[in-house]
Amino acid sequence: GGVAITWEMFKRELWVKYFPADVRNRKVVEFLELKQGNMTVAEYAAKFESLSTFSPYYNTPEAEYDKCVKFESG
């Protein structure tokens, strides 16, 4: 009598429980304001990819160009 849980459902529930909206929003702002500064390109790329997961817009196929522009502008 149980309900089948998909991976997407599991991930959504995990995010809601362990990443409150205010934390996610701070990560989105951190991503949008990210600049390379004194980081190496490799460090910047790793930070960029890590933080981009919190910005749903940049994780769509349609936004690939915008993501590239964001990376280059940082």
MDTraj code that builds the backbone (N, CA, C; nanometers):
import mdtraj as md
import numpy as np

residues = "GLY GLY VAL ALA ILE THR TRP GLU MET PHE LYS ARG GLU LEU TRP VAL LYS TYR PHE PRO ALA ASP VAL ARG ASN ARG LYS VAL VAL GLU PHE LEU GLU LEU LYS GLN GLY ASN MET THR VAL ALA GLU TYR ALA ALA LYS PHE GLU SER LEU SER THR PHE SER PRO TYR TYR ASN THR PRO GLU ALA GLU TYR ASP LYS CYS VAL LYS PHE GLU SER GLY".split()
xyz = np.array([
    [0.0790, -0.1192, 0.0000],
    [0.0000, 0.0000, 0.0000],
    [0.0836, 0.1260, 0.0000],
    [0.2167, 0.1133, -0.0157],
    [0.3015, 0.2317, -0.0134],
    [0.3032, 0.3047, -0.1468],
    [0.3562, 0.4217, -0.1437],
    [0.3678, 0.5034, -0.2635],
    [0.5115, 0.4947, -0.3137],
    [0.5271, 0.4756, -0.4428],
    [0.6608, 0.4721, -0.5018],
    [0.7188, 0.6136, -0.5003],
    [0.8397, 0.6244, -0.4504],
    [0.9058, 0.7543, -0.4420],
    [1.0105, 0.7620, -0.5524],
    [0.9961, 0.8631, -0.6362],
    [1.0934, 0.8822, -0.7431],
    [1.2146, 0.9561, -0.6880],
    [1.3222, 0.9529, -0.7641],
    [1.4437, 1.0235, -0.7255],
    [1.4161, 1.1729, -0.7139],
    [1.3385, 1.2286, -0.8061],
    [1.3055, 1.3718, -0.8025],
    [1.2274, 1.4066, -0.6764],
    [1.1342, 1.3234, -0.6380],
    [1.0573, 1.3481, -0.5152],
    [1.1494, 1.3446, -0.3937],
    [1.2388, 1.2466, -0.3909],
    [1.3327, 1.2340, -0.2799],
    [1.4211, 1.3578, -0.2695],
    [1.4786, 1.4011, -0.3832],
    [1.5662, 1.5187, -0.3825],
    [1.4912, 1.6436, -0.3353],
    [1.3682, 1.6604, -0.3826],
    [1.2891, 1.7769, -0.3428],
    [1.2652, 1.7779, -0.1921],
    [1.2270, 1.6641, -0.1369],
    [1.2029, 1.6555, 0.0078],
    [1.3314, 1.6779, 0.0870],
    [1.4422, 1.6249, 0.0383],
    [1.5710, 1.6446, 0.1033],
    [1.6066, 1.7931, 0.1074],
    [1.5891, 1.8621, -0.0056],
    [1.6185, 2.0064, -0.0120],
    [1.5317, 2.0840, 0.0856],
    [1.4031, 2.0519, 0.0883],
    [1.3113, 2.1245, 0.1768],
    [1.3505, 2.1041, 0.3230],
    [1.3883, 1.9824, 0.3593],
    [1.4198, 1.9521, 0.4987],
    [1.5562, 2.0047, 0.5425],
    [1.6578, 1.9901, 0.4572],
    [1.7936, 2.0214, 0.5001],
    [1.8520, 2.1504, 0.4437],
    [1.7840, 2.2130, 0.3495],
    [1.8287, 2.3402, 0.2936],
    [1.7135, 2.4390, 0.2964],
    [1.6935, 2.5058, 0.4093],
    [1.5826, 2.6017, 0.4198],
    [1.5929, 2.7091, 0.3110],
    [1.4802, 2.7685, 0.2775],
    [1.4720, 2.8679, 0.1701],
    [1.5715, 2.9817, 0.1905],
    [1.5892, 3.0295, 0.3126],
    [1.6813, 3.1416, 0.3342],
    [1.8256, 3.1027, 0.3029],
    [1.8633, 2.9786, 0.3324],
    [1.9985, 2.9313, 0.3017],
    [2.0147, 2.9192, 0.1504],
    [1.9159, 2.8603, 0.0848],
    [1.9207, 2.8477, -0.0611],
    [1.9290, 2.9852, -0.1255],
    [1.8506, 3.0807, -0.0775],
    [1.8518, 3.2154, -0.1339],
    [1.9876, 3.2822, -0.1162],
    [2.0514, 3.2619, -0.0025],
    [2.1858, 3.3183, 0.0182],
    [2.2867, 3.2577, -0.0788],
    [2.2712, 3.1289, -0.1067],
    [2.3605, 3.0627, -0.2021],
    [2.3375, 3.1148, -0.3442],
    [2.2129, 3.1426, -0.3790],
    [2.1830, 3.2007, -0.5109],
    [2.2494, 3.3371, -0.5230],
    [2.2367, 3.4200, -0.4204],
    [2.2996, 3.5530, -0.4218],
    [2.4512, 3.5389, -0.4304],
    [2.5075, 3.4454, -0.3532],
    [2.6519, 3.4231, -0.3580],
    [2.6947, 3.3838, -0.4996],
    [2.6155, 3.2994, -0.5643],
    [2.6459, 3.2596, -0.7017],
    [2.6385, 3.3798, -0.7960],
    [2.5337, 3.4579, -0.7852],
    [2.5160, 3.5722, -0.8753],
    [2.6253, 3.6769, -0.8580],
    [2.6810, 3.6869, -0.7376],
    [2.7855, 3.7856, -0.7096],
    [2.9269, 3.7278, -0.7218],
    [2.9394, 3.6012, -0.7580],
    [3.0688, 3.5342, -0.7626],
    [3.1622, 3.5984, -0.8649],
    [3.2822, 3.6281, -0.8219],
    [3.3900, 3.6798, -0.9077],
    [3.5137, 3.5952, -0.8823],
    [3.5981, 3.5823, -0.9833],
    [3.7180, 3.5007, -0.9695],
    [3.8137, 3.5588, -0.8675],
    [3.8348, 3.6901, -0.8712],
    [3.9247, 3.7535, -0.7753],
    [4.0612, 3.6886, -0.7738],
    [4.1067, 3.6454, -0.6564],
    [4.2384, 3.5836, -0.6407],
    [4.2386, 3.4323, -0.6610],
    [4.1220, 3.3745, -0.6936],
    [4.1147, 3.2298, -0.7136],
    [4.1788, 3.1925, -0.8476],
    [4.2311, 3.0716, -0.8545],
    [4.2767, 3.0204, -0.9832],
    [4.1528, 2.9896, -1.0678],
    [4.1727, 2.9672, -1.1953],
    [4.0597, 2.9326, -1.2820],
    [3.9947, 2.8034, -1.2340],
    [4.0755, 2.7077, -1.1938],
    [4.0219, 2.5803, -1.1448],
    [3.9392, 2.5999, -1.0177],
    [3.9880, 2.6816, -0.9261],
    [3.9135, 2.7087, -0.8021],
    [3.7836, 2.7809, -0.8330],
    [3.7914, 2.8792, -0.9226],
    [3.6722, 2.9551, -0.9617],
    [3.5699, 2.8632, -1.0284],
    [3.6158, 2.7767, -1.1197],
    [3.5253, 2.6852, -1.1892],
    [3.4569, 2.5909, -1.0907],
    [3.5313, 2.5401, -0.9931],
    [3.4730, 2.4503, -0.8928],
    [3.3690, 2.5227, -0.8091],
    [3.3997, 2.6433, -0.7645],
    [3.3055, 2.7226, -0.6845],
    [3.1826, 2.7566, -0.7686],
    [3.2044, 2.7936, -0.8948],
    [3.0963, 2.8276, -0.9863],
    [3.0003, 2.7097, -1.0010],
    [3.0540, 2.5922, -1.0284],
    [2.9691, 2.4739, -1.0456],
    [2.8969, 2.4388, -0.9163],
    [2.9666, 2.4487, -0.8054],
    [2.9059, 2.4174, -0.6760],
    [2.7880, 2.5093, -0.6461],
    [2.8085, 2.6393, -0.6646],
    [2.7031, 2.7354, -0.6331],
    [2.5920, 2.7378, -0.7378],
    [2.6236, 2.7023, -0.8613],
    [2.5208, 2.7072, -0.9662],
    [2.4079, 2.6081, -0.9400],
    [2.4348, 2.5052, -0.8621],
    [2.3293, 2.4076, -0.8314],
    [2.2150, 2.4707, -0.7525],
    [2.2419, 2.5816, -0.6861],
    [2.1383, 2.6488, -0.6077],
    [2.0557, 2.7454, -0.6910],
    [2.0947, 2.7677, -0.8151],
    [2.0243, 2.8601, -0.9031],
    [1.9574, 2.7810, -1.0146],
    [1.8319, 2.7424, -0.9953],
    [1.7642, 2.6538, -1.0906],
    [1.7660, 2.7048, -1.2352],
    [1.7599, 2.8349, -1.2538],
    [1.7588, 2.8888, -1.3899],
    [1.8815, 2.8437, -1.4685],
    [1.9970, 2.8459, -1.4064],
    [2.1206, 2.8130, -1.4756],
    [2.1403, 2.6625, -1.4951],
    [2.0485, 2.5829, -1.4487],
    [2.0596, 2.4373, -1.4627],
    [1.9617, 2.3809, -1.5641],
    [1.9313, 2.4592, -1.6657],
    [1.8443, 2.4131, -1.7731],
    [1.9220, 2.4186, -1.9040],
    [1.8874, 2.3315, -1.9978],
    [1.9552, 2.3359, -2.1283],
    [1.9402, 2.4714, -2.1979],
    [1.8262, 2.5365, -2.1769],
    [1.8006, 2.6653, -2.2404],
    [1.8938, 2.7748, -2.1892],
    [1.9455, 2.7585, -2.0708],
    [2.0277, 2.8623, -2.0081],
    [2.1772, 2.8363, -2.0236],
    [2.2149, 2.7390, -2.1033],
    [2.3570, 2.7046, -2.1167],
    [2.4394, 2.8253, -2.1629],
    [2.3897, 2.8999, -2.2612],
    [2.4618, 3.0181, -2.3096],
    [2.4759, 3.1216, -2.1978],
    [2.3659, 3.1474, -2.1256],
    [2.3689, 3.2443, -2.0160],
    [2.4664, 3.2008, -1.9071],
    [2.4749, 3.0714, -1.8836],
    [2.5678, 3.0195, -1.7827],
    [2.7112, 3.0449, -1.8264],
    [2.7381, 3.0276, -1.9547],
    [2.8719, 3.0555, -2.0079],
    [2.9065, 3.2024, -1.9938],
    [2.8111, 3.2885, -2.0249],
    [2.8324, 3.4331, -2.0125],
    [2.8589, 3.4691, -1.8660],
    [2.7825, 3.4124, -1.7752],
    [2.8007, 3.4371, -1.6320],
    [2.9401, 3.3926, -1.5884],
    [2.9832, 3.2763, -1.6354],
    [3.1153, 3.2253, -1.5983],
    [3.2246, 3.3198, -1.6484],
    [3.2152, 3.3598, -1.7730],
    [3.3179, 3.4476, -1.8308],
    [3.3187, 3.5862, -1.7672],
    [3.2040, 3.6333, -1.7243],
    [3.1987, 3.7672, -1.6653],
    [3.2508, 3.7698, -1.5231],
    [3.2648, 3.6524, -1.4618],
    [3.3127, 3.6439, -1.3238],
    [3.4626, 3.6504, -1.3191],
])
top = md.Topology()
chain = top.add_chain()
for i, resn in enumerate(residues, 1):
    res = top.add_residue(resn, chain, resSeq=i)
    for name in ("N", "CA", "C"):
        top.add_atom(name, md.element.get_by_symbol(name[0]), res)
traj = md.Trajectory(xyz[None], top)
